[in-house]
């Protein structure tokens, strides 16, 4: 790609050097060398774009171990000691999670996900993964799925909340709806509201406080929260669900003499009671059908007689007379199909009323929208009598 006059100088400069393939770092972590203490020496664990995972010596920065994964790693979680036993959990760009172990250049286990991972933490002997489809999933060390929890918004960041003094471990999940959820297994323990979307999160010792939560937001803010020393975490799920009282047995009182007599009466007259119930139900259905027919005949609830063109009409009168305004509201009640080529006509007694416009061509009716049609009516009679004005809607197929 160089210019022709620069190629010879470039070749002479690099011809004596061995060919190397340059790569870039995609994720990074630390691994204890031979002790699990907090101040023990740690090795650097690096994931690269060339699909390799390197463990570097903490003093000379030479490569102690090299392992390969099928795709470029994007997130990493490391546990154990290099000289004893360790596990490296790697989330890769192909949407899978691989678990690397000591003395194994290839992945020992593979976890296939339904969507790409956007967060990865290790809690005890389980692996918790936040997926792009707004779910939180838990797996064993060998890749067996344990549970799934649905989230209200996409995951932005994840972290571990570890309190060794209380023996408490949980997962902190930052969401795109300005909330941070605290999960223990699949149970939602607590919810924290934030003024902005949290992009990174860290829990640990800060100054004299052992339980400090530090968060950075999308707008560049920094949030620091200190855990109360009297805080109590319940193992129950705080998500909406059936109340606890539902599982408590009711204190049912003893059967009284009135209850026993009523039960005996129902047993002896079961057939007659059932017939009376069926008779009342039939009368109710008949009354509803008669009311429906009466409403149709009096046009109290105008509706289309054709299923192919479902319409809903409502007439509103404005004014007291002798001149008043008549507004007809038309609505297409279909789910997704528009109605076209409709016409509206008003039928009235011409000796009593005079209407400025008695015939309208309706434009295309979009489902769900209300279309008002206005016209003015003038009463011609001076005797104070009135009559019915009927509305007729005609389509291309009639009706």
C-alpha positions as CSV (number, residue, x, y, z in Angstrom):
1,X,0.0,0.0,0.0
2,X,3.0,2.3,0.1
3,X,4.1,4.6,-2.8
4,X,6.4,3.0,-5.3
5,X,9.4,5.1,-4.3
6,X,9.0,4.1,-0.6
7,X,8.7,0.3,-1.0
8,X,12.4,-0.4,-1.5
9,X,13.4,1.4,1.7
10,X,10.6,-0.3,3.6
11,X,11.8,-3.8,2.5
12,X,15.4,-3.0,3.3
13,X,14.5,-1.9,6.8
14,X,12.4,-4.9,7.8
15,X,13.8,-7.8,5.7
16,X,16.1,-9.0,8.5
17,X,13.3,-9.1,11.1
18,X,11.0,-12.2,11.6
19,X,7.4,-11.9,10.5
20,X,5.0,-11.3,13.4
21,X,1.3,-11.0,13.5
22,X,0.3,-8.0,15.5
23,X,-2.9,-8.2,17.6
24,X,-4.8,-6.0,20.1
25,X,-6.2,-6.7,23.6
26,X,-10.0,-7.1,23.9
27,X,-10.3,-7.9,27.6
28,X,-8.1,-8.2,30.6
29,X,-8.1,-9.8,34.1
30,X,-5.9,-10.9,37.0
31,X,-5.1,-14.3,38.4
32,X,-3.5,-15.0,41.8
33,X,0.0,-16.6,41.4
34,X,0.0,-19.1,44.3
35,X,-1.9,-17.6,47.2
36,X,-5.5,-16.4,47.6
37,X,-4.7,-13.5,49.9
38,X,-5.8,-10.0,48.9
39,X,-2.2,-8.7,48.8
40,X,-0.8,-11.8,47.1
41,X,1.1,-11.6,43.8
42,X,-1.2,-11.7,40.7
43,X,-0.7,-12.6,37.1
44,X,-2.1,-10.7,34.2
45,X,-4.6,-12.5,32.0
46,X,-5.1,-11.0,28.5
47,X,-7.7,-11.8,25.8
48,X,-6.7,-10.8,22.3
49,X,-8.3,-10.3,18.9
50,X,-6.3,-13.3,17.6
51,X,-8.6,-15.6,19.7
52,X,-5.9,-16.3,22.2
53,X,-5.8,-16.0,26.0
54,X,-2.4,-15.3,27.6
55,X,-1.3,-15.5,31.2
56,X,1.7,-13.2,31.9
57,X,4.4,-13.5,34.5
58,X,4.0,-10.7,37.1
59,X,7.7,-9.9,37.2
60,X,9.3,-10.5,33.8
61,X,6.0,-10.2,31.8
62,X,6.8,-13.3,29.9
63,X,4.0,-15.7,28.7
64,X,3.4,-18.4,31.3
65,X,0.5,-20.0,29.5
66,X,-1.3,-19.6,26.2
67,X,-4.8,-20.9,25.5
68,X,-7.0,-20.6,22.4
69,X,-10.8,-20.1,22.0
70,X,-12.9,-20.4,18.9
71,X,-13.8,-16.7,18.7
72,X,-12.4,-13.4,19.9
73,X,-13.0,-12.9,23.7
74,X,-15.0,-9.9,24.8
75,X,-15.5,-10.4,28.5
76,X,-13.6,-12.4,31.1
77,X,-13.9,-13.7,34.7
78,X,-10.9,-15.4,36.4
79,X,-10.8,-17.4,39.7
80,X,-8.3,-19.6,41.4
81,X,-4.5,-19.7,41.6
82,X,-2.1,-20.3,38.7
83,X,0.1,-22.8,40.5
84,X,-2.8,-24.7,42.0
85,X,-6.0,-24.7,40.0
86,X,-7.8,-21.9,38.1
87,X,-10.8,-21.4,35.8
88,X,-11.1,-18.6,33.2
89,X,-14.7,-18.0,32.0
90,X,-14.6,-16.2,28.6
91,X,-17.5,-14.7,26.8
92,X,-16.7,-14.6,23.0
93,X,-18.0,-12.6,20.1
94,X,-19.7,-15.6,18.6
95,X,-22.3,-15.5,21.4
96,X,-20.9,-18.5,23.4
97,X,-19.1,-18.8,26.7
98,X,-16.1,-21.0,27.2
99,X,-14.5,-22.2,30.4
100,X,-10.7,-22.7,30.4
101,X,-8.9,-24.8,33.0
102,X,-5.3,-25.4,34.0
103,X,-3.1,-27.6,31.7
104,X,-5.7,-27.4,28.9
105,X,-4.9,-25.2,25.8
106,X,-8.5,-25.6,24.6
107,X,-11.8,-24.8,26.3
108,X,-13.0,-27.5,28.7
109,X,-16.7,-26.6,28.6
110,X,-18.9,-24.5,26.3
111,X,-22.2,-22.6,27.1
112,X,-24.4,-21.8,24.1
113,X,-26.7,-18.8,24.6
114,X,-29.8,-17.8,22.8
115,X,-28.5,-14.2,22.4
116,X,-25.2,-12.5,22.7
117,X,-23.8,-11.9,26.3
118,X,-23.5,-8.3,27.5
119,X,-22.4,-9.0,31.0
120,X,-20.5,-11.8,32.8
121,X,-19.8,-12.4,36.5
122,X,-18.9,-15.4,38.6
123,X,-20.7,-15.8,42.0
124,X,-19.4,-18.8,44.0
125,X,-19.7,-21.9,41.9
126,X,-22.1,-20.5,39.4
127,X,-21.8,-18.2,36.4
128,X,-24.3,-15.4,35.9
129,X,-24.7,-14.0,32.3
130,X,-26.7,-11.0,31.2
131,X,-28.0,-11.5,27.6
132,X,-29.0,-9.0,24.9
133,X,-32.6,-10.3,25.0
134,X,-33.1,-8.7,28.5
135,X,-32.6,-11.9,30.5
136,X,-30.3,-12.9,33.3
137,X,-29.2,-16.6,33.2
138,X,-27.4,-18.7,35.8
139,X,-25.1,-21.7,34.9
140,X,-23.0,-24.2,36.7
141,X,-19.2,-24.5,36.3
142,X,-19.8,-27.2,33.7
143,X,-22.3,-25.2,31.7
144,X,-25.6,-26.6,33.0
145,X,-28.4,-24.0,33.0
146,X,-29.9,-23.4,36.5
147,X,-32.4,-20.5,36.1
148,X,-33.5,-17.6,34.0
149,X,-34.8,-14.2,35.2
150,X,-36.5,-11.7,32.8
151,X,-35.4,-8.0,33.1
152,X,-37.5,-4.9,32.4
153,X,-34.8,-3.2,30.3
154,X,-31.5,-4.0,28.5
155,X,-28.4,-4.7,30.6
156,X,-25.7,-2.0,30.6
157,X,-23.2,-3.3,33.2
158,X,-22.8,-6.1,35.8
159,X,-20.8,-6.5,39.0
160,X,-20.5,-8.7,42.1
161,X,-21.6,-7.6,45.5
162,X,-19.5,-9.6,48.0
163,X,-19.7,-9.2,51.8
164,X,-17.5,-11.9,53.4
165,X,-18.2,-10.7,56.9
166,X,-21.9,-11.5,56.4
167,X,-21.4,-14.4,54.0
168,X,-23.6,-12.6,51.5
169,X,-23.0,-12.6,47.7
170,X,-25.3,-11.1,45.0
171,X,-25.1,-9.8,41.5
172,X,-25.5,-6.1,40.6
173,X,-27.2,-5.4,37.3
174,X,-27.3,-2.0,35.7
175,X,-30.2,-1.4,33.4
176,X,-31.0,1.0,30.6
177,X,-34.1,2.3,32.5
178,X,-31.9,4.1,35.1
179,X,-32.2,1.3,37.7
180,X,-29.7,-1.1,39.4
181,X,-31.1,-4.4,40.4
182,X,-29.6,-6.7,43.1
183,X,-30.1,-10.4,42.4
184,X,-29.4,-13.4,44.5
185,X,-29.8,-16.3,42.2
186,X,-33.0,-15.4,40.3
187,X,-34.5,-13.5,43.3
188,X,-34.7,-9.8,43.1
189,X,-33.5,-8.5,46.5
190,X,-33.4,-4.8,46.0
191,X,-33.8,-2.0,43.4
192,X,-31.8,1.2,43.3
193,X,-33.0,4.2,41.3
194,X,-30.4,6.4,39.6
195,X,-30.6,9.8,37.9
196,X,-28.9,8.5,34.7
197,X,-28.1,5.2,33.0
198,X,-25.3,3.4,34.8
199,X,-22.4,2.4,32.5
200,X,-20.0,0.8,35.0
201,X,-20.3,-0.5,38.6
202,X,-17.9,-1.6,41.4
203,X,-18.6,-2.8,44.9
204,X,-15.9,-3.2,47.6
205,X,-13.9,-1.5,50.3
206,X,-13.6,2.3,50.0
207,X,-11.8,4.1,52.8
208,X,-13.1,2.7,56.1
209,X,-16.3,1.3,54.6
210,X,-16.3,-2.3,53.6
211,X,-19.6,-2.1,51.6
212,X,-19.3,0.8,49.2
213,X,-21.0,0.9,45.8
214,X,-19.4,3.2,43.1
215,X,-21.2,3.8,39.8
216,X,-20.4,5.9,36.8
217,X,-23.2,7.2,34.6
218,X,-23.7,7.8,30.9
219,X,-23.5,11.5,31.2
220,X,-20.2,11.4,33.1
221,X,-21.5,11.4,36.6
222,X,-20.1,9.5,39.7
223,X,-22.4,8.0,42.3
224,X,-21.1,6.6,45.6
225,X,-23.4,4.7,48.0
226,X,-22.4,3.3,51.3
227,X,-24.2,0.2,52.6
228,X,-25.8,0.6,56.1
229,X,-24.3,-1.6,58.7
230,X,-27.8,-2.5,59.9
231,X,-29.0,-3.5,56.4
232,X,-30.8,-6.8,56.2
233,X,-31.2,-8.7,53.0
234,X,-34.1,-11.1,52.6
235,X,-33.8,-14.2,50.4
236,X,-37.4,-13.8,49.2
237,X,-38.1,-12.2,45.8
238,X,-39.2,-8.6,45.9
239,X,-40.7,-8.7,42.4
240,X,-44.5,-8.5,42.1
241,X,-46.2,-11.8,42.8
242,X,-48.6,-13.6,45.1
243,X,-48.5,-12.3,48.7
244,X,-47.0,-14.3,51.5
245,X,-50.4,-14.6,53.2
246,X,-51.5,-16.8,50.4
247,X,-49.4,-19.7,51.7
248,X,-50.7,-19.4,55.3
249,X,-53.5,-21.8,56.1
250,X,-56.8,-20.2,57.1
251,X,-58.3,-20.9,60.5
252,X,-61.6,-22.3,59.4
253,X,-64.3,-22.3,62.0
254,X,-66.2,-25.3,63.0
255,X,-69.4,-26.2,61.2
256,X,-72.5,-24.7,62.8
257,X,-76.0,-26.3,63.0
258,X,-77.2,-23.7,60.5
259,X,-74.5,-24.7,58.0
260,X,-75.4,-28.4,58.3
261,X,-79.1,-27.7,57.9
262,X,-78.4,-25.6,54.8
263,X,-76.2,-28.4,53.3
264,X,-78.9,-31.0,53.9
265,X,-81.6,-28.7,52.2
266,X,-79.3,-28.2,49.2
267,X,-78.8,-32.0,48.9
268,X,-82.5,-32.8,49.1
269,X,-83.6,-30.0,46.6
270,X,-80.7,-30.0,44.2
271,X,-82.8,-30.7,41.1
272,X,-85.3,-28.0,41.8
273,X,-82.6,-25.4,42.6
274,X,-80.8,-26.2,39.4
275,X,-84.0,-25.9,37.3
276,X,-84.7,-22.5,39.0
277,X,-81.2,-21.3,38.2
278,X,-81.5,-22.4,34.5
279,X,-84.9,-20.7,34.2
280,X,-83.5,-17.4,35.6
281,X,-80.5,-17.6,33.3
282,X,-82.8,-18.2,30.2
283,X,-84.9,-15.1,31.2
284,X,-81.8,-13.0,31.5
285,X,-80.6,-14.0,28.0
286,X,-84.1,-13.3,26.6
287,X,-84.1,-9.8,28.1
288,X,-80.6,-9.0,26.8
289,X,-81.7,-10.2,23.3
290,X,-84.8,-8.1,23.3
291,X,-82.9,-5.0,24.4
292,X,-80.3,-5.6,21.6
293,X,-83.1,-5.9,19.0
294,X,-84.8,-2.7,20.3
295,X,-81.5,-0.8,20.1
296,X,-81.0,-1.9,16.5
297,X,-84.5,-1.0,15.4
298,X,-84.3,2.5,17.0
299,X,-80.8,3.1,15.7
300,X,-79.5,3.8,19.2
301,X,-76.3,2.1,18.5
302,X,-75.5,2.5,14.8
303,X,-73.2,-0.2,13.4
304,X,-72.5,-1.7,10.0
305,X,-74.4,-4.7,8.8
306,X,-71.5,-5.9,6.7
307,X,-68.6,-7.7,8.4
308,X,-66.3,-6.7,5.5
309,X,-66.8,-3.0,6.3
310,X,-67.0,-2.6,10.1
311,X,-68.1,0.9,10.9
312,X,-69.2,2.8,14.0
313,X,-71.3,6.0,13.8
314,X,-72.3,8.6,16.4
315,X,-74.5,11.7,15.8
316,X,-74.2,14.8,17.9
317,X,-76.7,17.8,17.7
318,X,-75.4,21.3,18.6
319,X,-78.0,24.0,19.0
320,X,-81.7,24.4,20.0
321,X,-83.2,25.6,16.8
322,X,-84.7,26.6,14.5
323,X,-81.1,26.2,13.0
324,X,-78.7,23.7,14.5
325,X,-75.6,21.8,13.6
326,X,-75.5,18.1,13.1
327,X,-72.1,16.4,13.5
328,X,-71.7,12.7,12.5
329,X,-68.6,10.9,13.8
330,X,-67.5,7.9,11.7
331,X,-64.9,5.4,12.9
332,X,-63.4,2.3,11.1
333,X,-63.3,-0.5,13.8
334,X,-61.3,-2.9,11.6
335,X,-58.0,-4.1,13.0
336,X,-55.7,-3.1,10.1
337,X,-57.7,-2.7,6.9
338,X,-58.9,0.7,5.6
339,X,-62.4,1.3,4.2
340,X,-62.9,3.1,0.9
341,X,-65.7,4.3,-1.5
342,X,-68.4,5.0,1.1
343,X,-71.3,7.5,0.9
344,X,-73.4,9.0,3.7
345,X,-77.0,10.2,3.1
346,X,-79.5,11.8,5.5
347,X,-83.2,10.8,5.3
348,X,-85.7,13.3,6.7
349,X,-89.1,14.9,6.2
350,X,-88.5,17.8,3.7
351,X,-91.7,19.5,4.9
352,X,-90.2,19.9,8.4
353,X,-86.4,20.3,7.8
354,X,-84.1,21.8,5.3
355,X,-80.5,20.5,5.2
356,X,-77.7,22.3,3.5
357,X,-75.9,19.1,2.5
358,X,-77.7,15.8,2.6
359,X,-75.2,13.6,0.8
360,X,-71.5,13.1,1.5
361,X,-68.7,11.1,-0.2
362,X,-66.5,9.7,2.6
363,X,-62.7,9.6,2.1
364,X,-60.5,6.6,2.9
365,X,-61.1,5.6,6.6
366,X,-58.0,4.6,8.5
367,X,-58.6,2.1,11.3
368,X,-59.0,3.6,14.7
369,X,-59.3,7.3,13.7
370,X,-62.5,9.4,14.2
371,X,-63.8,11.3,11.1
372,X,-66.3,14.1,11.9
373,X,-68.8,15.2,9.2
374,X,-70.7,18.5,9.7
375,X,-73.9,19.7,8.2
376,X,-76.5,22.4,9.1
377,X,-80.2,21.7,9.6
378,X,-83.0,24.3,9.6
379,X,-86.5,23.7,11.0
380,X,-89.2,24.9,8.5
381,X,-92.2,24.4,10.7
382,X,-93.4,27.1,13.2
383,X,-95.6,24.7,15.1
384,X,-92.7,23.4,17.3
385,X,-93.0,19.8,16.1
386,X,-90.0,17.5,15.3
387,X,-89.3,14.3,13.5
388,X,-86.5,11.7,13.1
389,X,-83.5,12.2,10.9
390,X,-82.0,8.9,9.7
391,X,-78.5,8.4,8.5
392,X,-77.7,5.8,5.8
393,X,-74.2,4.6,5.0
394,X,-73.8,3.0,1.5
395,X,-70.6,1.2,0.4
396,X,-69.5,-0.3,-3.0
397,X,-71.1,-3.6,-2.0
398,X,-74.2,-2.0,-0.6
399,X,-75.2,-2.1,3.1
